[in-house]
Every structure is written in C-alpha cells, then in structure tokens.
Amino acid sequence: MLPDSSPGLRLVGRDGARAGLSVGNDSALGLALDDKEGRPRAQFSVGADGSTNLALFGNDGRPRAGLAVGTDGSPAFGLYGTDGKVIFKQP
C-alpha cells in the first residue's frame, strides 16, 4: 500500500533510486521512476478513462517533455524549458 492508501509496489535501490507501480482508487494505473534524491525522472499513467500520459523530468525534477493520448485517440506533445515555460506544444 502506498502513502495515499492506494494499492501499489515501491522498489528502492541501494543508492536510493526508486520505482513505483500503483493502482489508484479510481483504477488508474501509474509507473513512476525517481532518482536517488527522490526527484521524479519519468512517469507513465493510464487514466481510469483510458487516457495515457508520459512525462519526462530534468535533473531538478521539473517537467521537460510530455506526451499524451486522449480517450478519443487525439495526441498531444509538449516540451518545456529549464524555467518551466512551454517551448513547444502541439496541438
């Protein structure tokens, strides 16, 4: 069980890096990969509605790239600078 009481599995390496697999209370699925300092590096999720999301993070834990597919199959893509501002977004 994860801290939010949802079912899941957390793996922690000797250096502190971790991976988490979760099933949300709403049946959403998630996979998260963190670095040894606990900062997020990659997250993949499938929403309860069937949407999918992939997020990649920089060394500072801030989002750098995102890819999503909505329930209707429509894609979305975004790139973000070190300041967190959008560099590219489609659509």
C-alpha positions, 0 to 999 in steps of 0.5 A: 500500500502506498502513502495515499492508501492506494494499492501499489509496489515501491522498489528502492535501490541501494543508492536510493533510486526508486520505482513505483507501480500503483493502482489508484482508487479510481483504477488508474494505473501509474509507473513512476521512476525517481532518482536517488534524491527522490526527484521524479525522472519519468512517469507513465499513467493510464487514466481510469478513462483510458487516457495515457500520459508520459512525462519526462523530468530534468535533473531538478525534477521539473517537467521537460517533455510530455506526451499524451493520448486522449480517450478519443485517440487525439495526441498531444506533445509538449516540451518545456524549458529549464524555467518551466515555460512551454517551448513547444506544444502541439496541438 
